[in-house]
C-alpha cells in the first residue's frame, strides 16, 4: 500500500495531543445527571463512558487524516520492449582461407568465432553471405540460431569458383538487410584478400550501402608477413608452402569509414575473437521498459470508519451522557 498525499500523514501527530486535551477537559465538563459523583472524584460508569467517547473522537480524527492521505493499493505492471538488430555475416571462402596461420585455418577460425558471436546475441535476426568470385546468400535473416549454426558449419572453400568479390559481397549483404524490419542494420565482412572479382567496385558498393543506413564492419584476417598454406602434392603428399599475406587494408578501412563502421585487423585466432567481442559490445539491442501503475483508491474505508467513530462519539455524549457543550 502507498499514499497519494503522504505528507498529510504528519497530521497524525496531533491525534495524541487532542486525546490528552480532551482527557483533561473532563474536569471542565458537567453532566446533567450524576454530576456530584464525578465532582467527588469517583470513577463511575458514566465517567469511563465519557473517556471512551473522547478516545473515539480522537480516533475519528486520525481516520479522517488517514483518508485525506489517499491510501492506494495495487501493482506495477512492466512491459518489456526490445528492438533487435539485423546482422549479416559476409565470409570470404576463397581458396586462400585455407591458410593455417589461424587454427585450424582461417576459414575454420572464422566459423568458430562467428558461432560464438551468435550465441551472445538476443532478439537479433542474423543472416549469412559467402563469397569468392561471386557472392551468394547462404542463410536469410533468421532468429533460428541452431539452423544458422548448421549453415555456418557447412561452408567450405571451393563452393564457389575462386576469387575475391568484396563489392559483390557488400551488395548481397545489403539486399538481405533491406528485407529486414529493424532500424539498426549491420554487415560484418571478413576477408583475407584483395578485391579481384565481381561486377561492383567495393567503394561504390559502400556508398550504396550507406544510402540504406547500413553500417559495415570490415575484418582483415591474416598474419603479418607469410602464412603456411597446405598443398596436396601427388608425389610427396601434403606439404606446406609459405605465401605472402595480401590484404587491401586501405579499401577495407575506406569501406568502414564511408558506412560509419570500423575496420579491424586480425593476425591470429585470439585477436579475431577479441574483434567479434568488440563488435558485440558496440552493437547492443535496445531494451525499453514501460511501467503501468494499476492502483485502487482505499480512502473510502478510513473515511467511513472515521464517520462511524464520530457518530459513536456523538451518540455517547449527546444522547446517553447528555454532556453540556
C-alpha positions in Angstrom: 0.0 0.0 0.0 1.1 3.5 -0.7 -0.2 7.1 -0.2 -1.0 9.7 -2.9 -0.5 12.5 -0.3 1.9 11.0 2.2 2.8 14.5 3.7 -0.7 14.7 5.2 0.2 11.7 7.5 2.2 14.2 9.6 -1.2 15.4 10.8 -1.5 12.1 12.8 0.9 13.6 15.3 -1.9 15.9 16.6 -4.2 12.9 17.5 -2.5 12.0 20.8 -2.4 15.8 21.6 -6.1 16.0 21.0 -6.7 12.9 23.2 -4.8 14.4 26.1 -6.5 17.7 25.7 -9.9 16.0 25.7 -9.0 13.9 28.7 -8.0 16.8 30.9 -11.1 18.6 29.6 -13.2 16.2 31.5 -12.7 18.3 34.6 -14.4 21.3 33.0 -17.5 19.4 31.7 -20.7 18.9 33.8 -23.3 16.1 33.5 -27.0 16.8 33.7 -27.3 13.6 35.7 -25.0 12.2 38.4 -22.6 15.3 38.3 -22.0 15.1 42.0 -20.3 11.7 41.7 -17.9 13.0 39.1 -17.2 16.1 41.1 -16.4 13.9 44.1 -13.6 12.3 42.1 -15.2 8.8 41.9 -14.8 6.8 38.7 -18.2 5.7 37.6 -19.6 4.0 34.5 -20.5 7.4 33.1 -17.0 8.9 33.6 -15.5 5.8 31.9 -18.0 6.1 29.0 -17.1 9.7 28.7 -13.4 8.8 28.4 -14.3 6.2 25.7 -16.2 8.9 23.7 -13.2 11.1 23.8 -11.0 8.3 22.5 -13.5 7.7 19.7 -13.3 11.4 18.8 -9.5 11.3 18.6 -9.5 8.1 16.6 -12.1 9.5 14.2 -9.8 12.5 13.5 -6.9 10.0 12.8 -9.1 8.1 10.4 -10.0 11.3 8.6 -6.3 12.3 8.2 -5.5 8.8 7.0 -8.3 9.1 4.4 -7.0 12.5 3.2 -3.6 10.9 2.6 -5.4 8.8 0.0 -4.2 5.3 0.6 -3.8 3.2 -2.6 -3.2 -0.4 -3.2 -2.4 -2.2 -6.4 0.6 -3.3 -8.5 3.0 -2.0 -11.1 2.9 -3.8 -14.5 6.1 -3.7 -16.6 6.1 -4.1 -20.4 9.5 -5.0 -21.9 10.0 -3.6 -25.4 13.1 -4.9 -27.3 14.5 -3.5 -30.6 16.8 -6.0 -32.2 19.4 -5.6 -34.8 19.5 -7.2 -38.3 23.0 -8.5 -38.9 24.5 -10.2 -41.9 27.9 -12.0 -41.7 29.7 -11.9 -45.1 32.5 -14.5 -45.0 35.3 -15.0 -47.6 35.5 -18.6 -48.8 38.2 -18.2 -51.4 41.0 -20.8 -51.5 43.4 -18.5 -49.6 41.2 -19.0 -46.5 42.8 -22.5 -46.1 46.0 -20.9 -44.9 46.9 -22.2 -41.4 48.2 -19.1 -39.7 44.9 -19.4 -37.8 43.8 -22.6 -36.0 42.7 -24.9 -37.6 42.8 -22.5 -40.6 41.4 -19.1 -41.5 38.0 -20.4 -42.5 37.8 -22.8 -39.6 38.6 -20.0 -37.1 36.0 -17.7 -38.9 33.3 -20.3 -38.5 34.0 -20.9 -34.8 34.2 -17.3 -33.8 31.1 -16.4 -35.8 29.1 -19.1 -33.9 30.4 -17.8 -30.6 29.3 -14.3 -31.6 25.8 -15.5 -32.5 25.5 -17.3 -29.1 25.8 -13.9 -27.3 23.0 -12.2 -29.4 19.4 -11.9 -28.2 16.4 -10.9 -30.3 18.6 -10.3 -33.4 18.0 -11.6 -36.9 21.2 -12.9 -38.4 21.9 -13.9 -41.9 25.0 -15.4 -43.8 26.5 -14.4 -47.1 29.5 -16.3 -48.5 31.7 -15.0 -51.4 34.7 -15.7 -53.5 34.4 -14.9 -57.3 30.7 -14.1 -56.6 28.6 -13.7 -53.6 25.5 -15.8 -52.5 23.2 -15.8 -49.6 23.8 -19.0 -47.6 21.2 -18.2 -45.0 18.5 -15.5 -44.9 17.9 -13.4 -41.8 16.7 -15.6 -39.0 16.4 -16.0 -35.3 16.7 -19.7 -35.5 20.3 -19.8 -34.4 20.6 -23.6 -34.3 19.7 -23.7 -38.0 22.2 -20.9 -38.7 25.0 -22.9 -36.9 24.3 -25.7 -39.4 24.7 -23.3 -42.3 28.0 -21.9 -40.9 29.4 -25.4 -40.3 28.5 -26.2 -43.9 30.6 -23.5 -45.6 33.8 -24.6 -47.3 36.3 -23.3 -49.8 35.5 -24.4 -53.3 31.7 -23.9 -53.0 32.1 -21.0 -55.4 34.7 -20.5 -58.2 37.8 -18.9 -56.7 38.3 -15.2 -56.5 37.5 -12.3 -54.1 34.5 -10.2 -54.9 34.3 -7.8 -52.0 32.0 -5.3 -53.7 29.5 -8.1 -54.6 29.6 -9.4 -51.1 28.6 -5.9 -49.7 25.7 -5.6 -52.2 24.4 -9.1 -51.5 24.6 -8.4 -47.7 22.8 -5.1 -48.2 20.0 -6.8 -50.2 19.4 -9.2 -47.3 19.4 -6.4 -44.7 17.0 -4.3 -46.7 14.5 -7.2 -46.3 14.6 -6.8 -42.6 12.3 -4.6 -40.5 14.7 -3.4 -37.8 16.1 0.1 -37.8 19.6 -0.9 -37.0 21.3 -2.9 -39.8 24.9 -4.2 -39.6 27.1 -6.0 -42.1 30.2 -7.8 -40.8 32.6 -8.5 -43.7 35.5 -10.8 -43.2 38.2 -11.3 -45.9 41.8 -12.2 -46.3 42.4 -10.8 -49.8 42.2 -8.1 -52.4 39.1 -7.4 -54.5 39.8 -9.0 -57.9 36.4 -10.3 -59.0 32.8 -9.2 -59.3 30.9 -6.5 -61.1 30.7 -3.9 -58.3 33.6 -1.9 -57.0 33.9 -2.1 -53.2 33.9 1.7 -52.7 30.8 2.1 -54.9 29.1 -0.7 -53.0 30.0 1.1 -49.7 28.3 4.3 -50.8 25.2 2.4 -52.0 25.1 0.6 -48.6 25.4 3.8 -46.7 22.3 5.2 -48.5 20.3 2.4 -46.9 21.6 3.2 -43.4 23.7 0.0 -43.2 26.9 0.1 -41.1 29.7 -2.1 -42.3 32.4 -3.6 -40.0 35.3 -4.9 -42.1 37.8 -7.5 -40.8 41.1 -8.4 -42.5 42.4 -11.8 -41.4 46.0 -12.9 -42.0 49.3 -12.9 -40.2 51.8 -10.0 -40.8 54.0 -11.4 -43.5 53.8 -15.0 -44.8 51.3 -17.7 -44.0 51.6 -21.6 -44.2 49.4 -22.9 -47.0 48.7 -26.6 -47.4 49.4 -28.1 -50.8 48.4 -31.7 -51.8 51.4 -33.0 -53.8 50.6 -36.2 -55.8 54.2 -37.4 -55.1 55.1 -36.1 -51.7 51.6 -35.9 -50.2 50.5 -32.9 -48.1 53.1 -30.2 -47.6 53.2 -26.6 -46.8 54.3 -23.6 -48.8 54.5 -20.0 -47.4 52.5 -17.5 -49.3 52.5 -13.7 -48.7 49.6 -12.2 -46.9 47.8 -9.7 -49.2 45.0 -7.7 -47.6 43.8 -4.4 -49.1 43.6 -2.7 -45.7 43.2 0.7 -47.4 40.0 -0.4 -49.2 38.6 -2.2 -46.1 39.2 0.9 -43.9 37.6 3.1 -46.5 34.5 0.9 -46.6 34.2 1.1 -42.9 34.7 4.9 -42.8 32.1 5.5 -45.5 29.4 3.5 -43.7 30.4 4.8 -40.2 31.6 1.4 -39.2 35.1 0.3 -38.2 38.0 -1.7 -39.7 39.7 -4.4 -37.7 42.9 -6.4 -38.4 43.1 -10.0 -37.0 46.5 -11.6 -37.1 45.6 -14.7 -35.1 42.6 -16.5 -33.7 42.8 -14.8 -30.4 42.6 -11.3 -31.9 39.7 -12.4 -34.1 37.8 -13.5 -31.0 38.5 -10.1 -29.4 37.3 -8.3 -32.5 33.9 -10.0 -32.5 33.6 -9.3 -28.8 34.2 -5.6 -29.5 31.6 -5.6 -32.3 29.2 -7.4 -30.0 29.7 -4.6 -27.4 29.3 -1.9 -30.0 26.0 -3.3 -31.4 23.7 -4.0 -28.5 20.0 -4.4 -28.9 17.9 -1.6 -27.4 15.7 -2.6 -24.5 12.9 -0.3 -23.2 10.8 -0.9 -20.1 7.4 0.7 -19.8 5.7 0.8 -16.4 2.0 0.8 -15.9 0.7 1.6 -12.4 -2.7 0.0 -11.6 -3.7 1.4 -8.3 -7.1 1.3 -6.5 -8.2 4.0 -4.1 -8.8 2.9 -0.5 -9.6 6.2 1.2 -13.3 5.3 1.5 -12.7 2.7 4.2 -10.9 5.1 6.7 -13.4 7.8 5.8 -16.4 5.6 6.6 -14.6 4.3 9.7 -14.0 7.9 10.9 -17.6 8.8 10.3 -18.8 5.8 12.3 -16.4 6.7 15.2 -17.6 10.3 15.1 -21.2 9.1 15.2 -20.5 6.8 18.1 -18.9 9.7 20.0 -21.9 12.0 19.4 -24.3 9.2 20.4 -22.5 8.7 23.7 -22.1 12.4 24.6 -25.4 13.8 23.3 -27.9 11.0 23.7 -26.5 8.8 26.5 -24.5 11.1 28.8 -26.1 14.4 27.6 -22.9 16.4 28.2 -23.3 20.2 28.2 -21.4 22.0 25.5 
